[in-house]
Amino acid sequence: MPLSKAGGDVFGVIPTRLKKLEVAHTELTDLHETQDMHTRKALMESLSDAFLILPGGFGTLDEFFEILTWRQLGIHDKPIFLLNAEGYFDGLVKFTEDSIQYDFVRKSSLKLFKVCNEIDSCIEMLERFFEED
């Protein structure tokens, strides 16, 4: 069942070029169309209260690292959660730890995002974050 039918609002943001190449999701509360990927990411950041990164490909990694870098630079202070379902992001977590060992990343940067192994734990962390706010 689409989230919007379950009582939530679902917003999509898609560049015109991708909208023409892919099938845009039709069961959204609202679909925003942008001129390019950079504008898409900026709009997604402004519309979001938090970021939940699901397993995905290069585009997902690009968006994760950009939103993570923006948080590191103080452009936003929104929580970022990485859903490590079935250990999908184990290599990424190891890469981050190795980057700290090689002094390319500060240890404090690990606090910029949280890793959860199941969707329920991600939801619980999100709820706790917004209860504290």
Secondary structure, 3 states (H helix, E strand, C coil): CCHHHHCCCCEEEEEHHHHHHCCCCCCCCEEEEECCHHHHHHHHHHHCCCEEECCCCHHHHHHHHHHHHHHHCCCCCCCEEEECHHHCCHHHHHHHHHHHHCCCCCHHHHHHCEEECCHHHHHHHHHHHHHHC
